[in-house]
Amino acid sequence: MSNFLQPSFLLIFILLGIQYQKIYKRRKKIIGKSHSVQYMFFYAIGVGLLGGILGSILMIQFGTVINFMDYIYILPLSIILMFIHPRYICFSYSGGLLALSSLILGFPSMDVSKVLEIIAILHLIESVLIYFDGDKEAIPILIEHEKYGIIGGYMMQRFWPIPMMFFPMCCVAALGYGDLALGDVPKKKCKESGKRLFVYSVSLLILAILSMNFYDIKFIAALFAPIGHEILIVYGQRKEKKKTPIFRNHSRGVSVLDLYKGGVGEKIGLQRGDIILSINGSVINDKNHIQEVLKYSCCDLYMKVMNLNGRIRNLEYKQEKIEIKNLDILVIPKNSSYVFDIDKEKGILKRLIDQYKTTKNPVCS
């Protein structure tokens, strides 16, 4: 068994490297600065190791035994479902569907309760990682909003390898988290998402354990795995849409989307979501005003800002003998040609269908 799993170890780490290479390029393009791929890669491995220890302890406590033959169909089906939408690569969908097929059709033959138990434990680990680590390397983005025009937000993308040790084998699972924060700062959004996933995980785990003694509950658990997860996602998306975007243009001032670590903006005390009202007495209405004021500001800055709670505060920064050329921040522009396209996050199959419809019914002008 361990010899067979060695190629999967390598494959997971290769995929992990590819994902963080993409994140690095995206952060570099948008922010101009980023941690190295190596830093993000080994940081994720370290966090994943902690998740693996937690998972191993849980599986030992519950007496969970992994039978490889129970999972031989799950990964291929997850990949197929991913073509419909990226989030369907999650084992809750493929595992739940295969569990139902096993119960109703007798194929594939699997221990439904144990499969769902492991899926629940993996989601439990994921909920903890999202809560504490989901906001790391969040990427600031701009989106076209139908009501507020150009708004800002954050795209969270995290991937963790989860090594779990239990006799007589070791296996490595890969967990990932992807989400958008528009109505909250990333840390708050991840804590909310982590809590909801934790509730789902515990609920699925209870159903899986009960199903070992009550056959009918196997059907309930198998249905709950994909449907409960989908409800969780849809609820989160609808809740996010109802929120007023916090990174948006206002009647006065300029909204701060992000700050370069160690830059002037961070040193002076600016925070994500702050609205810069004035600099050195000059009213600020767009990012060009900031640069104009800095040309004549020399080494001292006096800034009036308003935070997310509406509290106005005065900030001061003095830099001896060094001219301040920029604030090292990202702000929400009035207009931008570079906006994030949410449609690109659709599955490949959905994009192909949309492209076919566009080709079949071209728009004439």
C-alpha positions in Angstrom: 0.0 0.0 0.0 2.7 2.5 0.9 4.6 1.8 -2.4 1.4 2.6 -4.3 0.8 5.9 -2.4 4.3 7.2 -3.0 3.4 8.6 -6.4 0.3 10.3 -4.9 2.6 12.0 -2.3 4.7 13.5 -5.2 1.6 14.4 -7.2 0.1 16.3 -4.3 3.3 18.3 -3.7 3.6 19.1 -7.4 0.0 20.4 -7.5 0.7 22.4 -4.3 3.7 24.0 -5.9 1.7 24.8 -9.1 -1.1 26.4 -7.1 1.3 28.6 -5.0 3.1 29.6 -8.2 -0.2 30.9 -9.5 -0.9 32.8 -6.3 2.6 34.3 -6.4 2.2 35.5 -10.0 -1.3 37.0 -9.2 -0.1 38.8 -6.1 3.0 40.1 -7.9 0.8 41.4 -10.7 -1.8 43.1 -8.5 0.3 44.1 -5.5 3.8 44.3 -6.9 5.1 42.4 -3.9 4.7 38.9 -2.6 6.3 36.2 -0.4 8.3 33.8 -2.5 6.8 30.6 -3.8 9.2 28.6 -1.5 8.0 30.5 1.6 4.3 30.0 0.8 5.0 26.3 -0.1 6.9 25.4 3.1 4.6 27.5 5.3 1.6 25.5 3.9 3.4 22.3 4.6 4.0 23.3 8.2 0.4 24.3 8.7 -0.7 21.1 7.0 1.5 19.0 9.3 -0.4 20.5 12.3 -3.7 19.6 10.5 -2.4 16.1 9.9 -1.6 15.6 13.6 -5.1 16.8 14.5 -6.6 14.4 11.9 -4.5 11.5 13.0 -5.5 12.0 16.6 -9.2 12.1 15.6 -9.0 9.0 13.5 -7.2 7.1 16.2 -9.9 8.2 18.7 -12.7 7.1 16.5 -10.9 3.9 15.4 -11.1 4.9 11.8 -9.5 2.5 9.3 -8.9 3.5 5.7 -9.6 1.0 3.0 -8.0 2.2 -0.2 -10.5 0.3 -2.4 -13.3 2.5 -0.8 -11.6 5.6 -2.4 -10.6 4.3 -5.8 -13.6 5.9 -7.4 -13.8 9.1 -5.3 -10.9 11.0 -6.8 -11.8 10.3 -10.5 -15.4 11.4 -9.8 -14.2 14.5 -8.0 -12.1 15.5 -11.1 -15.1 15.0 -13.4 -17.3 17.1 -11.1 -14.7 19.8 -11.1 -15.4 20.4 -14.8 -18.9 21.4 -13.8 -17.6 23.8 -11.0 -14.3 24.0 -9.2 -15.9 23.6 -5.8 -17.3 20.2 -6.7 -13.8 18.7 -6.5 -14.6 18.5 -2.7 -15.0 14.9 -1.5 -18.3 15.7 0.1 -19.9 15.7 -3.4 -18.2 12.7 -4.9 -18.2 10.7 -1.6 -21.9 11.4 -1.0 -22.9 10.5 -4.6 -20.9 7.3 -4.5 -22.2 6.4 -1.1 -25.8 6.7 -2.4 -24.9 4.7 -5.5 -23.5 2.0 -3.2 -26.6 1.9 -1.0 -29.1 1.9 -3.9 -27.3 0.1 -6.7 -24.7 -1.9 -4.8 -21.9 -0.3 -6.8 -19.3 0.6 -6.0 -18.9 -1.7 -2.9 -17.8 0.4 0.0 -18.1 0.9 3.7 -20.4 3.9 3.5 -20.2 4.9 7.2 -16.4 4.8 7.3 -16.1 6.8 4.0 -18.4 9.5 5.3 -16.7 9.5 8.7 -13.3 10.3 7.0 -14.9 13.0 4.8 -16.3 14.6 8.0 -12.9 14.5 9.8 -11.2 16.0 6.7 -13.7 18.8 6.7 -13.3 19.3 10.5 -9.5 19.8 9.9 -10.3 22.1 7.0 -12.6 24.2 9.2 -9.8 24.7 11.8 -7.3 25.6 9.1 -9.7 28.1 7.5 -10.4 29.8 10.8 -6.8 30.3 11.7 -5.0 30.4 8.3 -7.5 31.0 5.6 -6.7 34.7 5.3 -3.0 34.3 4.7 -1.8 35.6 1.3 -5.3 37.0 0.5 -5.2 38.8 -2.8 -6.8 42.2 -3.2 -9.0 42.4 -6.3 -11.3 44.9 -8.0 -14.8 43.9 -9.1 -17.5 45.7 -11.2 -20.5 46.1 -8.9 -23.9 46.9 -10.4 -24.7 49.4 -7.7 -21.4 50.8 -6.5 -19.3 50.6 -9.6 -15.7 49.6 -9.0 -15.4 48.0 -5.6 -12.5 46.2 -3.9 -12.4 42.8 -2.2 -10.1 39.9 -1.4 -9.7 36.5 -2.9 -8.6 33.8 -0.5 -6.8 30.8 -1.9 -5.2 28.4 0.5 -4.0 24.8 -0.1 -2.6 22.4 2.5 -1.1 18.9 2.3 -2.4 16.9 5.2 -0.2 13.9 6.2 -2.0 11.5 8.5 -0.2 8.6 10.3 -2.0 5.6 11.5 -1.1 1.9 11.5 -0.3 0.3 9.1 0.1 3.2 6.7 0.5 6.9 6.0 -1.6 8.9 3.6 -1.5 12.5 2.4 -4.7 14.4 1.7 -4.9 17.8 0.0 -7.3 20.4 1.4 -8.1 23.7 -0.2 -10.1 26.8 0.5 -11.3 29.5 -1.9 -13.6 32.4 -1.2 -14.2 36.1 -1.7 -14.4 38.7 1.0 -16.4 41.8 -0.2 -18.5 42.8 2.9 -15.8 41.9 5.5 -12.1 42.0 5.9 -10.5 38.6 5.1 -9.8 37.6 8.7 -13.4 38.1 9.8 -14.7 36.3 6.7 -12.5 33.3 7.3 -13.6 33.0 10.9 -17.2 33.0 9.9 -16.6 30.4 7.1 -14.6 28.3 9.5 -17.3 28.2 12.1 -20.0 27.2 9.6 -17.9 24.5 8.1 -17.1 23.2 11.7 -20.9 22.8 12.4 -21.3 21.0 9.1 -18.4 18.7 9.8 -19.6 17.8 13.3 -23.1 17.1 12.0 -21.8 14.8 9.2 -19.5 13.0 11.7 -22.4 12.4 14.1 -24.6 11.0 11.2 -21.7 8.8 10.0 -21.2 7.3 13.5 -24.9 6.7 14.0 -25.2 5.1 10.6 -22.8 2.3 11.8 -25.6 1.0 14.0 -28.7 2.2 12.1 -28.8 1.3 8.5 -31.4 3.9 7.4 -29.2 6.7 8.7 -26.7 5.8 6.0 -29.0 7.2 3.4 -29.5 10.4 5.5 -25.7 10.8 5.9 -25.0 10.1 2.3 -27.6 12.8 1.3 -26.4 15.3 3.9 -22.8 15.1 2.7 -23.3 16.9 -0.7 -26.6 18.7 0.0 -25.4 20.1 3.4 -22.2 21.3 1.8 -24.0 22.9 -1.1 -26.4 24.7 1.3 -23.4 25.9 3.3 -21.8 27.4 0.1 -25.0 28.9 -1.2 -25.9 30.4 2.2 -22.5 32.0 2.4 -22.7 33.4 -1.1 -26.2 34.9 -0.5 -25.1 36.4 2.9 -22.1 38.0 1.2 -24.2 39.5 -1.6 -26.5 41.1 1.0 -23.6 42.9 2.7 -22.7 46.4 1.7 -19.1 46.3 0.2 -16.7 47.9 2.6 -14.0 48.6 0.0 -15.9 51.0 -2.3 -15.9 54.6 -3.4 -17.6 57.2 -1.1 -18.8 60.7 -1.5 -15.6 61.9 -0.1 -12.1 60.5 0.5 -10.3 57.5 -0.9 -10.8 53.9 0.4 -7.7 51.9 1.3 -7.9 48.4 0.0 -4.5 47.0 1.0 -1.1 48.1 2.4 2.4 47.0 1.5 4.0 45.4 4.5 6.6 47.7 6.1 5.5 50.6 3.9 4.7 54.2 4.8 0.9 53.5 5.0 1.4 50.7 7.5 3.9 52.8 9.6 1.6 55.8 9.8 -1.2 53.5 11.1 -3.5 53.1 8.1 -5.7 49.9 8.0 -7.7 48.0 5.4 -11.0 49.8 4.8 -9.8 53.2 6.1 -11.0 56.3 4.1 -8.4 58.9 3.6 -10.2 62.3 4.0 -7.2 64.7 3.8 -3.4 64.8 3.7 -1.6 67.9 5.1 -4.8 69.8 5.0 -5.6 69.0 1.4 -8.9 67.2 0.7 -8.4 63.9 -1.1 -11.0 62.7 -3.6 -9.0 60.2 -5.7 -5.6 58.5 -5.9 -4.2 61.2 -8.2 -4.8 63.7 -5.4 -2.6 61.7 -3.1 0.4 61.8 -5.5 -0.1 65.5 -6.1 -0.1 66.3 -2.3 3.0 64.1 -1.8 5.0 66.1 -4.4 4.9 69.1 -2.0 4.9 67.3 1.4 8.6 66.7 1.8 9.1 64.6 4.9 6.1 65.2 7.1 2.5 63.8 6.7 -0.6 64.8 8.7 -3.6 62.7 7.7 -7.2 62.6 8.6 -8.9 59.2 8.1 -12.2 57.5 8.9 -12.3 53.8 9.8 -14.9 51.1 9.1 -16.9 52.1 12.2 -17.1 55.8 11.2 -14.6 57.0 13.7 -12.3 59.8 12.5 -8.7 59.9 13.7 -5.6 61.9 12.9 -2.4 60.3 11.9 1.1 61.7 11.8 4.3 60.5 10.2 7.7 62.2 10.0 10.6 60.9 7.9 13.8 62.8 8.4 15.7 63.9 5.2 13.9 61.3 3.0 11.2 62.5 0.7 8.0 60.5 0.9 7.1 59.6 -2.7 4.2 57.3 -2.1 2.1 55.7 0.7 2.7 52.1 -0.3 -1.0 51.4 -0.4 -3.7 50.2 -2.8 -6.8 52.3 -3.0 -10.1 51.9 -4.8 -10.0 53.8 -8.1 -12.9 55.6 -9.7 -12.4 53.6 -12.9 -10.2 50.6 -13.7 -9.6 48.4 -16.8 -8.3 45.6 -14.5 -11.2 44.0 -12.8 -11.6 40.4 -11.5 -13.9 38.3 -13.6 -16.0 36.0 -11.4 -17.1 34.0 -14.4 -13.6 32.7 -14.9 -14.0 30.8 -11.6 -16.8 28.7 -13.3 -16.1 25.2 -14.2 -14.6 24.4 -17.6 -17.8 22.7 -18.8 -19.9 25.8 -17.9 -17.5 28.1 -19.7 -17.6 25.9 -22.8 -21.4 25.9 -22.7 -21.5 29.7 -22.4 -19.0 30.0 -25.2 -21.1 27.8 -27.4 -24.2 29.9 -26.7 -22.3 33.0 -27.6 -21.1 31.5 -30.9 -24.5 30.1 -31.8 -26.3 33.4 -31.0 -23.9 36.2 -31.8 -24.8 39.7 -30.7 -25.2 42.0 -33.7 -24.6 45.7 -33.6 
